[in-house]
Amino acid sequence: MPSTASQRESFEQLATPLFASLYNQAFWLTRNNAEAEDLVQETFCRALRAFDTFEPGTNFKAWIFRILRNTFLTGRTGTALTRTVLLEDVPSAGEFVATAPSPEENLIRLDGEEALWSAIEQLQPLLREALLLCDVEDIKYKDIAVILDVPIGTVMSRISRARQCLRQILKPWVGKSR
């Protein structure tokens, strides 16, 4: 068993690069910046305390995301599973001036991003969670199954249903933009 300092250093090497991804997922779960920060901090504390149970060679990202999810669920009432997730802040048009060739293109892109985030917000929480872990965090199905504690078939079904729902929700927007 490694020393505490060595264990902490190993943990930091694995966990630090995942901070932004963990925060993004925490924000989707909590709908609040301060709560997301607290959730990530609590996740890091719990993960560090339990780091001796992590099996080297397995997927650390899946392991810590599961701790994040469990920390969120144990800190909430049963109604937390049905909460709607807030949209991420949509950047203002001024933030795109340097990278976008014209204000019109900025508006089209912002409108598309807003439509997508709005559509994601409309998904059922279980579908949204699976979709975000897969398509935003780029986590493999088998690891999502570990994080969500469901069979891999359930993960595949939820992601498929989420994508199908997104297509239906975005259909009017796509038709109007063409």
C-alpha positions in Angstrom: 0.0 0.0 0.0 1.5 3.4 -1.0 2.2 6.1 1.5 -0.3 8.8 2.1 1.8 11.4 0.2 2.4 9.0 -2.7 -1.3 8.0 -2.8 -2.4 11.7 -2.8 0.0 12.4 -5.6 -1.3 9.5 -7.7 -4.8 10.7 -7.0 -4.0 14.2 -8.1 -2.4 13.0 -11.3 -5.6 11.1 -12.2 -8.2 13.5 -10.9 -7.0 16.9 -11.7 -7.4 16.6 -15.5 -11.1 15.6 -14.9 -12.0 18.6 -12.9 -13.7 20.5 -15.8 -15.7 17.4 -16.9 -16.8 16.7 -13.3 -17.8 20.3 -12.9 -19.9 20.3 -16.1 -21.7 17.1 -15.0 -22.2 18.5 -11.5 -23.7 21.7 -13.0 -26.1 19.7 -15.1 -27.2 17.8 -12.0 -27.5 20.7 -9.6 -28.5 23.6 -11.9 -26.4 25.9 -9.8 -22.8 27.1 -10.0 -22.1 27.1 -6.2 -23.8 23.7 -5.7 -21.8 22.3 -8.6 -18.6 23.5 -7.0 -19.6 22.0 -3.7 -20.5 18.8 -5.3 -17.2 18.5 -7.1 -15.3 19.4 -3.9 -17.2 16.7 -2.0 -16.6 14.2 -4.8 -12.9 14.9 -4.7 -12.9 14.5 -0.9 -14.8 11.2 -1.0 -12.7 9.9 -3.9 -9.5 10.7 -2.1 -10.7 9.0 1.1 -11.7 5.9 -1.0 -8.7 6.0 -3.4 -7.2 2.8 -1.8 -10.3 0.9 -3.1 -9.6 2.1 -6.7 -8.2 -0.8 -8.8 -5.2 0.4 -10.8 -5.7 -0.4 -14.5 -9.4 0.2 -14.4 -11.2 3.3 -15.7 -10.6 6.1 -13.1 -12.9 8.4 -15.0 -15.8 6.1 -14.7 -14.9 5.4 -11.0 -14.9 9.1 -10.0 -18.0 10.0 -12.1 -19.8 7.3 -10.2 -18.7 8.9 -7.0 -20.0 12.2 -8.2 -23.4 10.8 -9.1 -23.7 8.9 -5.9 -22.7 12.0 -3.9 -25.3 14.0 -5.7 -28.0 11.4 -5.2 -27.3 10.8 -1.5 -27.3 14.5 -0.9 -30.7 15.0 -2.4 -34.3 13.9 -1.8 -36.0 11.5 -4.2 -37.3 14.4 -6.2 -33.7 15.2 -7.4 -34.1 12.5 -10.1 -37.0 14.4 -11.7 -35.4 17.9 -11.6 -35.0 19.7 -14.9 -31.4 20.7 -15.7 -30.6 24.3 -16.4 -29.0 25.3 -19.7 -25.4 26.2 -19.6 -24.8 29.9 -20.0 -24.9 30.7 -23.7 -22.1 33.1 -24.5 -23.1 36.6 -25.6 -22.6 37.5 -29.3 -19.7 39.8 -28.4 -17.6 36.8 -27.3 -17.7 35.5 -30.8 -16.7 38.7 -32.7 -13.1 37.7 -33.0 -13.8 34.2 -34.3 -17.0 34.7 -36.4 -16.8 36.4 -39.7 -20.2 38.2 -39.4 -22.8 39.1 -36.8 -25.4 37.1 -38.9 -23.4 33.9 -38.5 -23.0 34.6 -34.8 -26.8 34.8 -34.5 -27.4 31.6 -36.5 -24.8 29.7 -34.4 -26.1 31.1 -31.1 -29.7 30.3 -32.1 -28.6 26.7 -33.0 -26.7 26.3 -29.7 -29.6 27.6 -27.7 -32.0 25.3 -29.5 -29.7 22.3 -28.8 -29.3 23.1 -25.1 -33.0 23.8 -24.8 -33.8 20.5 -26.4 -31.3 18.7 -24.1 -33.0 20.4 -21.1 -36.4 18.9 -22.2 -35.1 15.3 -22.1 -36.1 13.1 -19.2 -33.3 13.3 -16.5 -32.3 9.7 -17.0 -32.0 10.1 -20.8 -30.2 13.4 -20.5 -27.7 12.0 -18.0 -26.8 9.1 -20.2 -26.6 11.3 -23.3 -24.3 13.8 -21.6 -22.0 11.2 -20.3 -21.7 9.6 -23.8 -21.8 12.6 -26.2 -20.4 15.4 -24.0 -18.0 13.6 -21.7 -17.1 10.9 -24.3 -17.4 8.1 -21.8 -17.9 4.5 -23.2 -21.1 2.6 -22.8 -19.6 0.1 -20.5 -18.3 2.8 -18.2 -21.6 4.7 -18.3 -23.2 1.4 -17.1 -20.8 1.4 -14.2 -21.5 5.1 -13.4 -25.2 4.7 -13.6 -25.3 1.3 -12.1 -27.5 -0.1 -14.9 -26.9 -2.8 -17.5 -25.1 -1.8 -20.7 -28.3 -2.5 -22.7 -30.1 0.1 -20.6 -27.4 2.6 -21.3 -27.7 1.9 -25.1 -31.4 2.2 -24.9 -31.4 5.5 -23.0 -28.9 7.0 -25.4 -30.8 5.9 -28.4 -34.1 7.2 -26.9 -32.4 10.5 -26.0 -31.1 11.0 -29.5 -34.5 10.1 -31.0 -36.2 12.6 -28.6 -33.7 15.3 -29.6 -34.4 14.7 -33.3 -38.1 15.1 -32.6 -37.7 18.2 -30.4 -35.3 19.9 -32.9 -37.3 19.0 -36.0 -39.2 22.3 -36.1 -36.0 24.3 -35.5 -34.2 22.4 -38.4 -37.1 23.0 -40.7 -37.2 26.7 -39.9 -33.5 27.2 -40.4 -33.3 25.8 -43.9 
